[in-house]
Amino acid sequence: MKTNKLVALLCAGGLFLTTTGCEKDLLDKTNPNAPTTAEFWKTSDDAVKGVYACYSGLQQFAVYYRSWHFMAHRSDESYSQSPFVELANFTRFLTPDNNFFISSFAWNDYYRTIFRTNQVLTNVPGITMDETLKKRLLAETQFIRALSYFDLAYFFGNIPLITVESTITTRVKQGTQAEAEALIIADLLAAIPNLPLEYSAAEKGRVTKGAAQALLARVYMHQRKYSEASALFTEIINSGKYSLVPNYLDNFTDANENNSESLFEVQFTSAVLELGQGQDNAAASESHDRPNFFGPPGPTFADVQPRRWLLDEYRDSTVNFAPGSTTRHLIDPRRDVSIISNRNPERFYGKTFAEWGWNPSQQYWRKYLNDRTRTNENFTSGINHRVIRYADVLLMQAEALTELGRTADAVQLVNMVRQRPSVNLAPLTGTYTAATLRPLIRSERAKELAGEGTRWYDILRWGLMDTQAGIDELKSRDADFNNFRLGISKLLPIPQRDIDIDPGVKQNPGY
């Protein structure tokens, strides 16, 4: 699917000239570049193109192309020293204003994607076409709408829940986060029966049953419905369709995308299809912009960096090198895949850390970078963004089982992740309680999923942003949480322009 141009079909009304006689015959024409809704949704091909537009929505400028990464990296694993002061302050919980472009553009582009999904879900059921294909296309669309609302709900809280084909005058009630979760769950439950376990090589990248099950389980984990989540994780694991790839690095380059570890990826290409930055931002390229902002200075803008505690977390203390010796630290191989530091002797963009002259007290994100194949980054990276990986599923299942009192089963899953061939760490041994295993699973998630944007959802799910004790723990790792305001900073401000348009939408507390 990555090689297909994802046609962004926003079916708005066109301009038509109306007159009489011969002039009417000549001038009353349908503009082929702006079909109306009534004219477009006719054939199976129209349905397929409409769903392509929904996938394309995930590539937009302020979704997974750029903004999502800044919003998700307000967690304790990242910080910013960007010379763009407003951006740096945004990551420090000092929101410049209620219309700051990172979050306000994201609000806009997520709802643009939802608009497309609602068009498909409204119009495709009425098309005469193969029923199996129709059900699958609708299920793919339900997943994309669910994913969009998942991000919106956990970034913004109370949000308008639009489920109809909207127009400029459409107004809906602002839903609570719980109501958003209910909508997401309903979409995913409807989608799962109609999604395949896998696709042909030419169709890889489409939504599978496993992807929908994993996203649904994520919602249940946020709701602390561990039994429901665990049942879904069990189905995914027992499906036999997923496995950890031997080489950890293969999850973050464009050389082995949509592999056995991938449940869902946003597809990107480095091909410059049009000039400009980002999907639907004046012009489009269908590429990934994250590497341009998350690497070291010089080759990238270096706007987001990993915290030092995370670099130190990769010292694994479970290995005895010789009988009778004291326990020594073994460096977790995932460290140098995830982070650039002066502890890594490799070459980055053709030079060593010292040759670049980077500050040895600093460290930079390496995941998703093109440093092995380029000398710098630009706005057109072709590396797919991995939204859900099998390693994440295994560790969430371990977390669920721990909360259900099944710690021995949970340890086995943690050890699967630790003993991937390219990582090959010693297994956890011994007997654990929930209290003793919980911090080990959290540490394993920090190391396995570092820099992938899951950390924000983790600390949200663990309730660390809901109590002063939790904030104090986050402060111990990330000084930016000194600016965190309980009951306020967990949510982003709803863009003021949207409140001005619809006074029925109420601002989040504290903004």
C-alpha positions, 0 to 999 in steps of 0.5 A: 500500500505504501507505493500507492498515491493516497488520494485526498478526496475532500468531497466539497461542493463545487461551483456550477454555472446555471443559465438557459438554452445553448449556454446551459448546455455549454456551461452547466458542467460538472467540475471533474476536480471538485465532485459533489458528494452526490456525484462521487459516491457511486462505485466500488472504486469510489469507495476504495478511493474514499478509504485511501483519503482516510489513510492519507489523513493520518499523514497530514502535517499536524497528525503523524507527519509532525505535530503528534510527535511534539504532543506525545513527547511532553512525557518525562523521557524527553525535553526541548532546548529548541531556539524556537522558544514557544516550542520549547515552552510547549514541551515544558507545560508552558503553553504559549497561547490557546492557538499555538500551532502544534496543538491547534493544527493537530485539532484541525487535521484530526477533525479533517481525518474524522470528516473523511471517515464520516463521509465513508461511513455515511456513503459507502453502505449505499454503494452497490458493490462486493459486500465482503469488500464493503464490510472490510473498507468500512471496518478499516475506516472505523479503525482510523476514526477510532485512532483519531479520537483516541489521540484527540481524547487523551490529548484534549479531554472533552471533545466534540464527537462528530459521527455524521457527514458534517457541513459548515453548520454542523454542531454536536455536543461536546463529549466527555473523555468517557464518552469518547472512549465509548465511541472508540470502543463501539467503532472497534468492536464493529470493525474487528469481525470484518477485518482480515488477519493479514493481507497480501504483500501488495496490500500490506499496511492496511488495518488488520484485525490484530491492529483493531484488537490492540487499539481496543485493548489499549483503551481497556488498559486506560480504563483499568479493565485488565481482564478485557484487555488481556483477553484481546492480547491473548487473541493477538498472541495466539493468532500466530501472525506476529513475532519479534523481529530478530534485529531490533533496529528493523523496527525503525528504518525503511528497510524492513517495514510492515514486518512480522512485529508490526500491527499498524504503521502509518505509511510514508515515502521519501519520494517528493510527490509535490513541493511543500511540507506535509499532507494538506499543508498547501502542498504535499509529499506523503513523507515523515518529518519527525527525523528533521526535528528529533536528531542531533544539531547540524543534520537536524533541528535538534528540537527534542532530546531524550532525558539523561535518566533514560540513557542511564536506564539501559544499564542492565544489572541482571548479569554475573560475568563469572561465578562468585563475582559481584553483579555488574552492569551490562549495556542494553543494546537497545540504547545505541539504537534509540539514542545518540550519545558520546558513549556510542563509538558509531558514525552518525551521518558520516561522522563520530560524535566527537568529529561532529563536535557535539556536547558530550553532556548531551544526548539525542534521539536516534530512532527513525533517523536516516543517519545510516544512509544520509548525511543530513535530514530534510522534510521527506523521510520515508520511514514509516511511523510504527503506531503499534508493535508486537513488543508493545502488545507483549509488555501491555499483556505483561502489565495486565497479567500483573494487575490480575495477579498472574505475575509468573505468566507476565515474567515470561512475556517480559523475557521474550522482549528482553531475549530478542536475538539482537538484545539477548539480555539475561531473563528475569528469574525468581518470584515476583509480586505485583508490587515488585514486578510492576516497576520492572515492567515499566522500566522495560517499556521505557527501554523497549519503546523509548522515543516512540511516543508511547511514554505519554500514554503510559504515564497517563494510564498509570495515573502519574499525572493525577496526584502530587506523588505522581508528579513528584516522581515525574519531577525526579526524572524531568524538571519540566514537570515543575511547571505541571499544574494538577488538574490542568496540564494533563490536557491541552487547550482547545483552540480558541478559534473553535470555541469562538465559532461554536460557543457550545464548546467549553475550554479545558480548565486553567486555560 
